[in-house]
Amino acid sequence: MRTDRPVYILGYGAYIPIRRIPTSEIARIWTGDEGGPNKEKAVAHEDEDAATMAIESARRAMHMARVDEVGAVFVGTESKPYAVKPTSTIVAEALGQKYTLAADLEFACKAATEGLHIVRGLVGSGMIGSGLVVASDTAQGRPGDELEYTAASGSVAYVLGDGRTEPVANITYGTSYVTDTPDFWRRQGEPYPRHLGRFTGEPAYFHHIKSSVSRLMEETGYRPGDFRYAIFHQPNPRFPITIGLQLGFKMEQLEPGLLNDRIGNTYSASALMGLAATLDISRPGDRILLASFGSGAGSDAFVIEVMDGIVEKRDGDRSHVTVRSMVERRVEIDYAMYARYRGKVRL
């Protein structure tokens, strides 16, 4: 899918909670073995939720974008603080946005890349000059379940616009692929999601990403060698590397966006957090492939080309907080504090 008018990334920002629980600590409680597939995961404090983290990353994105008003605010999350009340209006209010479209989006871990497609369409058609897309999630793993080792917390935001302020990147193309594949779900009233382990890999994650990326390559004529970097959704440390290599990418193209080993799966923020980490080191002229995955199931894929504006907006601003600096900034907690922060002890 290509828009009639160019649509640019004007700014981006991320937020990763400072607290970490090692997966060996989770294993100590439940299995007694060495731990999960990743070393640790980020944990939101008891005064943090998807809304507060979304506001933090959105403010950083708006600051980099140098825009005061946006025509749309879309928040992708599957862990919103209210069952019936939009998170997007909380974010819009905190940012001082009144005359704007606002909505919450849900599609498991690709909720926010849906937002990229929507805002691209709104900006590309000329309906709005700029829009904000936020991905924000907190951990939702049943105690002792496999998901508890990887389900983490974090947020990332992007301001898309028509280029009236210096853009940092250009989203030149996008595709999407969906099927009804029940690999992961949570019914109304259930506190934790459920999953079918045998569906998670080939029928879900691998099939959908292969399909969206293959269609993108077919329609654009690009090949893996045409990209400087490639980012895939990271439910665990192994899957993004496996799919990247299967599609013909090299390890050095994948490494900058790999974060799961240190912060876990930040759900809707996962692939977009990898993109932010990659933009933190990219140079003008770099071409990036981004491919998300959402259980249920679907995948969005995008071509992103880095532009000259990234040098001034990223390197010229001392207030810019890089993803890697937040990964390294950590305070370790034990399982008791983790259970308290995430409300796993119900009184």
Order of alpha helices (4+ residues) and beta strands (2+ residues): beta-beta-alpha-beta-alpha-beta-alpha-beta-alpha-beta-beta-beta-beta-beta-alpha-beta-alpha-alpha-alpha-alpha-beta-beta-alpha-beta-alpha
